[in-house]
Amino acid sequence: MTSQPTEVRIPKPGDAITEAEVTEFYVADGESATEGDPLYSIATDKVEMDIEAPASGTVSWKAEVGNTYDVGELIAVIS
């Protein structure tokens, strides 16, 4: 059984938040993530938070630490 890749997108931590900075990856590109474990962290002007992996599998990052991305932007795929 082959599962579809899971898209990882910047979450919306609050109503006034439109973008967030990726501050750290907890899983390196090409390494395996486990669903529910911390995957990466983001920071906005109001909050810093760790984001859990939405699925288990191999992570392929489409983003870079230190860059700012819009809410909903694709930053990784887990396959």
C-alpha positions in Angstrom: 0.0 0.0 0.0 1.4 3.3 -1.1 0.2 6.4 0.8 -0.1 9.9 -0.6 2.6 12.4 0.5 1.5 14.6 3.3 1.9 18.4 2.7 3.3 20.4 5.6 2.1 24.0 5.6 2.6 27.1 7.8 -0.2 27.0 10.4 -2.3 30.0 11.4 -1.6 30.5 15.1 -3.8 33.5 15.5 -6.4 35.6 13.7 -4.0 38.5 13.1 -1.1 36.3 12.0 -0.4 36.3 8.2 3.2 35.0 8.2 5.7 33.2 10.4 9.4 32.7 10.5 10.8 29.1 10.5 13.2 29.1 13.4 14.4 25.5 13.6 14.0 22.1 12.0 13.9 19.1 14.4 14.1 16.6 11.6 16.8 17.0 8.9 15.9 16.8 5.1 15.7 13.2 4.1 15.3 11.8 7.6 12.2 10.2 9.1 9.6 12.0 11.1 7.1 10.3 13.5 3.6 11.6 13.6 3.0 13.7 16.7 6.7 14.4 17.3 8.0 18.0 17.0 8.9 18.6 13.3 9.8 22.3 13.3 9.4 25.6 15.1 8.0 28.9 14.0 8.0 32.4 15.5 5.7 35.4 14.9 5.6 38.8 16.5 3.2 37.3 19.1 4.1 33.7 19.6 6.8 31.0 19.2 5.6 27.4 18.8 6.7 23.9 18.0 4.8 22.2 15.2 4.2 18.5 15.3 4.6 16.2 12.3 1.1 15.5 10.8 2.3 12.1 9.5 5.1 9.6 9.7 7.6 9.3 6.9 10.6 10.9 5.1 10.7 14.7 5.3 11.6 16.7 2.2 12.0 20.4 3.2 10.9 23.1 0.7 11.8 25.9 3.2 14.8 27.3 4.9 15.4 28.1 8.6 15.4 31.9 9.1 13.1 32.6 6.2 9.5 34.0 6.7 6.6 32.3 5.0 2.9 33.2 4.5 0.3 31.2 6.5 -0.7 28.2 4.4 2.5 28.1 2.4 3.9 24.7 1.6 7.2 24.2 3.5 7.7 20.4 3.4 6.3 17.1 2.2 6.3 13.9 4.2 6.3 10.7 2.1 
